[in-house]
Amino acid sequence: MKFRVGVLPLTAAALLSGLALGAGVALAEEDLTTGVAPVALEVNWALVDNGGVVVTDSNFSGYSATPLNDGELNDQDENGRWSQVAWASAENGNDEHWIEIQLPGKKKIGGVTIFWARDRAKWWSSSNFVIQYWDGEKWVDIAKYMNDQETFNVYSTAFTFVPVETDKVRILQAPNGGPVARPGLMWVAEVQVWGAK
């Protein structure tokens, strides 16, 4: 399966979320817009087993960042074990919420997949956030998602983009950019950062 790279419009992001359910997507063709040959998305550098470290802005009571890169995508029954399979931020609509993935050194990356937390058999995706990478001095936006419609039952959201070399990636949720029913919350089961070996 092949995708063109670049910052995605909303319709393309929605399409990718239905197609890239956790699998690395091998990109082989040169991007026609940028002329840049994309990186093969072979390794999830966010995974704790691959050296990824997660830092978050806050934690909801009883939750920690540990589940965000443990490889469990929250596609099993979550009842009674919500904090074991997902992370939740503090619930405050005035604040930005974020997940930072520290990679094991500088890596060339070209994709990020977010698996949303599930509660009572529904997934709770954020409605307004950006994907950023650290360029050594500042955070740089590489993809943006905005959707103020109901966002229940979006299992995952995936992005591919022109490859960048970095040692940190961040998902930054705008104030009140959480799920429509609970906009002050960011609730995520797993983050994958895809790059080359």
C-alpha positions in Angstrom: 0.0 0.0 0.0 1.4 3.4 -0.9 0.5 7.0 0.1 1.7 10.3 -1.1 3.5 12.3 1.6 3.0 15.9 2.8 0.9 17.7 5.4 -2.5 16.2 4.9 -5.9 18.0 4.4 -8.6 16.8 6.7 -10.2 14.4 4.1 -6.9 12.7 3.5 -6.2 12.4 7.2 -9.6 10.8 7.7 -8.9 8.3 4.9 -5.5 7.4 6.3 -7.0 6.8 9.8 -9.1 4.1 8.3 -6.3 2.5 6.4 -3.2 2.6 8.7 -4.5 0.7 11.7 -1.1 0.1 13.4 0.8 -1.3 10.4 3.9 0.4 9.1 3.2 1.7 5.6 6.1 1.3 3.2 6.5 4.4 1.0 8.5 3.8 -2.2 7.5 6.4 -4.8 8.9 9.9 -4.9 6.5 12.6 -3.8 5.3 14.4 -6.9 4.8 17.7 -5.0 8.1 18.0 -3.2 10.3 15.7 -5.3 11.5 14.2 -2.0 11.8 10.4 -1.8 9.9 9.4 1.4 11.5 7.3 4.1 10.3 3.7 4.5 8.1 3.5 7.5 9.7 0.3 9.0 10.2 1.0 12.7 8.0 2.4 15.4 10.6 4.5 17.2 8.1 5.5 19.9 7.8 2.0 21.2 9.4 1.5 24.6 11.1 -1.7 23.3 12.8 0.4 20.6 14.0 3.0 23.1 11.2 5.5 23.0 10.5 7.6 26.1 7.2 9.4 26.8 6.7 12.7 28.7 3.2 14.3 29.1 2.0 17.7 30.4 -0.2 16.2 33.1 -2.0 13.1 34.2 -5.6 12.5 35.1 -6.0 11.0 38.6 -4.8 7.3 38.5 -3.3 7.6 35.0 0.3 7.7 33.8 2.1 8.0 30.5 3.3 4.3 30.6 0.6 2.9 28.3 1.4 5.4 25.5 4.2 3.4 24.0 3.8 -0.1 25.4 2.4 -1.6 22.1 -1.1 -2.2 23.4 -3.5 -0.4 21.0 -6.6 -0.6 23.3 -8.6 -2.8 21.0 -9.5 -5.2 23.8 -12.1 -4.8 26.6 -11.0 -1.7 28.7 -13.6 -2.0 31.5 -12.0 -1.9 34.9 -8.5 -1.3 33.4 -8.7 2.1 31.8 -5.5 3.5 33.2 -3.6 0.3 32.3 -4.4 0.6 28.6 -4.5 4.4 28.1 -3.3 7.8 29.3 -5.5 10.7 30.1 -4.5 14.3 30.7 -5.8 16.5 33.5 -9.2 17.7 32.5 -8.8 21.5 32.0 -10.1 23.3 29.0 -7.9 26.4 29.5 -4.7 24.5 29.0 -2.9 22.9 26.1 -2.2 19.2 26.6 0.6 17.4 25.0 2.4 14.1 24.6 6.2 14.2 23.8 7.9 11.2 22.4 11.7 11.2 22.9 13.3 9.0 20.3 16.5 7.0 20.9 18.7 9.6 19.2 18.1 11.4 15.9 15.9 9.4 13.5 14.5 10.1 10.1 10.7 9.8 10.5 7.8 10.1 8.1 4.6 9.1 9.9 2.7 9.3 13.2 -0.3 7.2 14.2 -2.4 8.0 17.3 -4.7 5.3 18.8 -7.4 6.9 20.9 -8.6 5.7 24.3 -11.8 3.6 24.5 -14.5 3.9 27.1 -17.7 1.9 27.0 -16.9 0.5 23.5 -16.4 4.0 22.0 -13.1 5.7 21.2 -12.6 9.3 22.3 -10.5 11.2 19.7 -9.3 14.8 20.0 -10.8 17.4 17.8 -8.0 20.0 17.5 -4.3 19.2 17.6 -1.0 19.4 15.7 1.9 17.0 15.2 5.3 18.7 15.8 9.0 17.8 15.7 11.9 19.4 17.5 14.4 21.0 15.1 17.1 21.5 17.8 15.8 24.9 18.8 12.0 25.0 18.6 8.9 22.9 17.9 7.9 22.9 14.2 4.4 21.9 13.0 4.3 19.1 10.5 0.6 18.1 10.5 -2.6 19.6 11.8 -6.0 18.1 12.6 -9.2 20.2 13.2 -12.7 18.7 13.4 -15.3 20.2 15.6 -17.9 17.6 14.7 -18.6 14.6 16.9 -15.5 12.5 17.1 -16.7 9.3 18.8 -15.6 6.0 17.4 -12.4 7.2 15.6 -10.1 4.3 16.4 -6.9 5.9 15.1 -5.7 8.9 13.2 -2.6 8.5 11.0 -0.4 11.1 9.3 2.4 10.8 6.8 4.6 13.7 5.9 7.9 14.7 4.1 10.6 13.0 6.2 12.3 15.0 8.9 15.3 14.1 11.1 14.6 14.7 14.8 15.0 13.2 18.3 11.6 14.4 19.6 8.0 14.4 18.4 5.1 16.1 20.1 1.3 15.9 19.8 0.0 19.3 21.0 -3.8 19.6 21.7 -5.2 23.1 21.7 -7.2 24.4 24.7 -10.6 22.7 24.6 -9.4 20.6 21.6 -10.2 17.3 23.2 -13.2 15.0 22.4 -16.3 17.0 21.6 -18.1 15.6 24.7 -15.1 16.3 27.0 -13.0 19.1 25.3 -10.7 19.7 28.2 -9.4 16.1 28.2 -6.8 14.4 26.0 -7.3 10.6 26.1 -4.9 8.4 24.1 -4.1 4.7 24.2 -0.9 4.6 22.0 1.4 6.7 19.9 3.5 5.3 17.1 6.3 7.3 15.3 7.3 5.6 12.1 10.7 5.8 10.5 13.5 4.0 8.8 15.8 1.4 10.5 
